[in-house]
């Protein structure tokens, strides 16, 4: 042991300091290092480049709904009906996802108010198996719509998904027409159905209830599409334009009604509900 090591060990204030592992967050877009606390207080939006990070279902509900909202119970469905297995059993993947998330599956709905305007809000959480649409997601979506019909109020759905859940095969694809029927029932009842598209919204979700809203709002930079850009390019053998399938591109081409910053989302929804559900008709 040399003299420098002995001297260092003799000085207690030079000992190893405990530093939290999550003190810093690197922005995926601009690579800027941000204090995690500041980043989260800014609603997981990068203050440097305005990148909108992904947030979970509970945080999204708290962001959009007034205090005192009621989280709807998640429906029971048959799990692993196909006895699916890839590198792991499907039941093991579900167990792993539930251990890392507060809810039993990727879709959570709650009833409450948005700036005192009644609404049911359903949130798809990409953190649960990529927000993939299986039977539990389909049933939860329909339960949220049923609650909106019961309460005679708007249904707001926040989407984030990689598509249908492959472990449930054709049963996951059957959720597309089921959800579509519920959006039709809302329309027939004269109730607003508003979709907030967040990053990413792709696959069978885009091909069904994500694009059937009365109004479509997207967060800045959100990836929205059916097939991936590389698959499309390989199929049509053409180079796609910059920003293809991003929220701003879809807005310019009429597929999205507006692109709204996360900080302004609740206020925008409240204004829309005020317009679509006048006080005298509520």
N, C-alpha and C positions, 0 to 999 in steps of 0.2 A: 504494500500500500504506500503510495507516494505521499509527499507532504501536502499536495493540493487536495487529495481525497480526504486525508485526515482533517485538514482545516475545514473543508466543506461539511463533513459529518459533525464537526464540533459546533457549527453554527445552526441553531434550530430554525432560524428564520429563512434558511436556504433550503429547507425541506421541500418535498414534492407537494404542490398545492392541488386540491381537488377541484376540478373544473367540470361543470355539467357538460354532458355530451351534446345536448341540444341548445347550447348557448347561441350558436350561429346557424343560419339557414342560407344556403346558396340559391339564388334565383335561377331557375332552370333556363330562363330566356337570356338574361344579360350577364349571368354568372357573378353578379354583385353579391358580396357577403353582407348579410343583413342580421341585425340582432333579432333573434327569434321572437322575443317579447314585442319589439316594435312591429315586426312583420305581422304577428297575430293581431295586435291592436289595430292594424290597418286592414283588418278583414282578410288577411292572407293575400294582399295585393302588393306587388313590389312598388315601392315609392319611386324607384329609378326609371323603370320601363313600363309600368302599369300592367305587368303580367298578372293575371288572375289565377292564383293557385287553387287547387282542389280543397274543398272543405267537406266535413262529414254531415250526416243527416241532422243530428241534434243541433249543431252550430247553425246550420242553414235554417232550421225551423225557428230558432231563437232570433235569427237575423230578420226574418220576414214577418213573424207573428208577434202580436202584442203579448205582454205577460199574461199568464193564466190560461194558456192554450191547453187543450186535452189531446194527448197522444193516443191514437186509436190502437187497439190491440191488433197484433198481427195474426192473420188467419192461419189455421193449421192445415197443412197439405201433406200428402203422402211424400215422404222423402225417399230419394233414390229408387224410383219406380222401375227403372231399367237395369238396376244392379250394375251401374256403370263403373268401369275401372280403367284408368290409364296407368300412369306411374304410381298413382295412389287411388284408393277407393274414393268414390264421391262422398261417402259419409265422412271420411277422414278430412277431406277438403272443407266440407261444411263445418266440421268441428273446429278446424284450424281458423276458419274465417270468423266464426262466432267468438272464439277466444280473443280475437283482436278487435272486435266491434261490439257496441252496446246493444245491437238489435239482432234478431234472429235471421234476417235476410236483408236484401239490398234496397227494399222500398219501405219507407215509413211515412205514414200519413198522420196529420193532426188537424183538429178543428179549433178555430178561434176567430180572431179578428186581425185585420191589417189596417192600422190606423182607424180602428173602430168600425171597419167595414167587415161583415161576416164573410168567412171563407174557409174552405178546407184546403190544406196545402199538403201535397205529396212530394216526397223527396227521394230521389234515387241516389244511392251512395256508391260512388266508384270504388271506395275502399273495401267494399264487400264483394269479392270475386269479380272485380271490374264492373260492378253494377249490372252484371249480366241478368237477362230476363228469363226467369224460370217460372214454375207454377206459383211459387210464393209471391213473386213480384206481380204476376198477373192478378192473383187474388187480392193482394193488398191494393193495387191500383183500382180494381173494381169496388173494393170496400170503401175506398175514399170517395169514389164517384157516388156510391149509394148514400154515403153520409151527406154529401152535397145535395143530393136530391131530397133527402129527408129534411134537411135544414133550409132548403130553398135558397141556396147561396152559391157563390162561384167556386169552381174547382181550379186550383192553381197547381201545376205539376212542374217540378224542377227535374230535368233529365240529365243523366250522366251514365253512359253505358257503352260497353264494347260490343253489345249485340245480344243475341239469344244465348242461353246457357247450353253449351254443347253436351253436358252430362245428362240433359233431359231430352235431347233429341227432338222428335216431332212434337212432344208435349210442350216444349218451350215455344215452338213456333205457333202452337194453337193459342197462345196468349195474345197474339197479334189481332186475330178477329174478335176475340173476347173483349179486349180493351177497346177496339174500334166500335163495337156495339154499345159500350157504355158511353163513349163520347157522343154517339148518336142520340142516346137517351137524354143526355144533358142538353143537347141542341133542341130536341123536341120539347123539353121542359122550359126552354127559354132561359137557361142558366149559362153564364159565361164559363168558358173553358179556356184558360190561359196557360201557355207552355213557356217555361224559361229554359232555354237550351244552354247547357254549360259544357265545359270541356272534359271528356269528349262525349258526343252523342252520335252513335254510329249503329250500323247493322239493323236488325229487326226492330229496334226501338224507333229509329228514324223512319222506318218503313211503316210504322203504325201510329201509335198515339202521340209521338213527338211532333209530328207534322200535321196533326188534325185539329189544332187549336183555333179558336176564333182570332186570337192574337198570338204571334210568336215573338218572344224577346230573346235575345242572345247576349251573353256576357262577352266582353271584348276578347278577341283572339280565340274564341272557342272553336274546336274542331267539330264540324257537323257534316255528316255524310252517310252514305250507305256502305259502299265498298271503299277500300283504301286507295289512296292516290296511286300507289305503285301498281296495284292490280288494274286500275283503270288505264294507266299509261301502257301497260303491257298488252292490254286488250285492244285498245284503239290505235296503238303504235303512234301516239302523238305526245308531244311535250305539253303538259298542262300549265296554265298561267300561274304566276306567283300569287300566293295567298289563296289558291283554290281550296274550297271546303272550309275556309275560315269564316267567322261570323261576318266580318266586314264585306267579304266578297259576296256572300249570300244576301246580305242586305242590299248591296248595289244591284243585284240581279233579281230582287223581288221575292226571294224565298223566306226572308226574315223581315218582320215589320220594323223592328228597331234594335239597336245595340245599346245596352245600358250598363254603365259602370255599377259595380256591386254596391258602392256606397249610396247610389241613387235608386236602387232596385225597389226597395220597400215603398218609397214615395211614389215611384212610377206605377207600381201595382195599385196603390191606394187611389191614385188619380183615375186609373182605368176602371176600377170597381165603382168609383163615384159616377163615372160616365155611363157604364154599362148597367149599373143598378142604382138608378136615382132614388134619393131618400124617400120620396113619396110612394115609390113602388116597392120598397123594401118591406 
